[in-house]
Amino acid sequence: MEQKTIGILTSGGDAPGMNAAVRAVVRTAIKKGFKVVGIERGYNGLINGELIEMDMRSVSDIIHRGGTVLYTARCKEFRELPGILKAKETCIQNNICGIVVIGGDGSFRGAADLSAQGIPCVGIPGTIDNDISCTEYTIGYDTAMNTAVEMVDKLRDTAQSHDRCSVVEVMGRHAGYIALNAGIACGATSIMVPEVKTDVEDVIKKIKISQQLGKHHYIIMVAEGIGNVEEIAKRIEAETGIESRGTVLGHVQRGGNPTVRDRVVASQMGYYAVELLEKGIGNRVIGLKDNKMVDYDIQEALKMKKPFEEDLFRIANDISF
Ligand code: ADP
């Protein structure tokens, strides 16, 4: 009988630590007696049959590298039934009995569709934004926060030298996790996140209070989607007289060597995903809860709501003057 095969793909936005997860999946599956294929460029590779056989050594020397060696992409065709059926056909032809999908909510929807067609898929949350509800942690989040902090530390040096205000936009898609945590870690005077209504006027008030308390330079941390940081900087300058600059950190936050936390969680999740597929369990997504691996039905996971870290937001506000 032909050897059972497990497929692995990365999909949607890339995140540092994805490679560590790929490595864990490949090594775990091979040890358990599976053949492993890497599927390139997300669901595109599944539709077009872009498969590469992975062995123990094919994932050597990648645990410390950002990005994804399997490439990632968005795939329109996979959103419709004909695309999903093509992907299913590739699986049947290649004896693929399970797929690990590393990505975000969109990728998990695709994984649910393919599971419904009889190809068990297990999702691993990989996104720098930490915006996946069923898990306290997503692969790439820690690295992205650390990159943001490193960059803002550099901006602070120049803001301090010139008595300036630096208004910094960090990533997060529709979530403020990076802004809040990087903000508190950078000693930001104000943090603007989508989860808490904060007007530029509130930020200006806070700056004025800090100014009266002897502060000379300011970091304002703004989550992506809140507004144009150049415009915010202009308003701050007009109303306070403090020279202000806007900076968008952008894609630099998506790259770089993954931190210890990202490598460890990615390794755990990769291992756990193969254990599920070995039991023939699909349509699941893995999460981290109270520092333990858990798994959920994909539809249930997509319906979950994640509480915002309100206590942390309050602390950040209370200690930054
Ligand atoms: P992320 O996984 O990071 O949330 P996207 O939302 O872009 O990123 O989704 C990645 C890919 O997953 C899409 O390009 C598509 O191929 C697939 N996908 C997204 N939503 C669906 C859906 N509702 N049904 C099937 N596939 C989907």
Boltz pocket constraint, residues with backbone or C-beta under 6 A from the ligand:
constraints:
  - pocket:
      binder: B
      contacts: [[A, 11], [A, 12], [A, 13], [A, 43], [A, 73], [A, 74], [A, 75], [A, 76], [A, 77], [A, 78], [A, 79], [A, 80], [A, 103], [A, 104], [A, 105], [A, 106], [A, 107], [A, 108], [A, 109], [A, 110], [A, 111], [A, 113], [A, 126], [A, 127]]
      max_distance: 6.0
